Amino acid sequence: MKLLNRGISYEIQMKICSICHKISGTDDDHLDCKEKRRVELEDEELKQKLPEKLEMSNDSDLAKEVKAILDHMTREKKTDD
């Protein structure tokens, strides 16, 4: 789109954002739309990797850690009483 202002020609690049499908003032997607998409993709990757990480952890080590946390919490409760 070309605009004339006092005899000076300006060319404006406008585009439709491919993420939100609204008009973008530049010839690229909105920055906040890009950031939101990046966070969503990272979240999906985390959801896919989490079960793998849990399977990799040794169950006996996990049981020891949970037992230690519970023991610590009961000790704190007894000292508060």
N, C-alpha and C positions, 0 to 999 in steps of 0.2 A: 504494500500500500504506500503510495507516495503522497506526501503532504507538501504544500507550498506555504511558506511563511516569509513574507517580505521579499519574495523573489528567490528565496533559498529553498532548494528541494531537499526534503528529508525522506528517507525510506525507512519504514517501520517493518520489522520482521515480527510476525505474529504466527503462532502455531497453536494447535490443540494439544494439551497435555495428554500423553498416552496413558497416564495413570488415572487421573480424575476426570478426564475428558472435558475440561473447561479451557477457556481461552488463556493462553500464556502470553505474557508481554514480551517474551524473548522467543528465540527460535529453538528453545529447549524446554524440557519438562520443568515444572515447579520444583524448587529446591526442597521444600517441605514434603512434597509428594515422593521425591527420590529417597529422602531420609526415612519416611514412613515405610516405604517398600523395603529398604535395607534392613530395618528393624524386624519387619515381618519375616523376611527370609532368614535372618539370624535366629529368630525364635523357632522357625520350622526345623532348622539344622539342629538346634539344641534338643528339640523334642525327639528327633531321630537318633541322636547320639546318646541320650540319657539312658535308655535301657541297656545299651551296649556297655556303658560305664558301670552300671549297677551289676551286670552279669560278670564283669571283670573283677569286681571286688570280691574278696574271699569272705564267705559267709561267717566263718568262725571269727574273723577279725571284726566284722560288723557286730556280731553278737556280743563280743567283749566290750566294744565301744558303747553299745546301748546299755549294757549292764553297768558300766562305769558311770554313765550319765545318770541312770536311775539311782544308783547308790549315792551319788553326789547330791541329787535332789532330795533324797530322804534324809541325809545328814543335815542339809540346810534346814529342812522342815523341823527336825528334832531340836536344833539349836534355837530356832525362832520360838518354839513353845516354851 
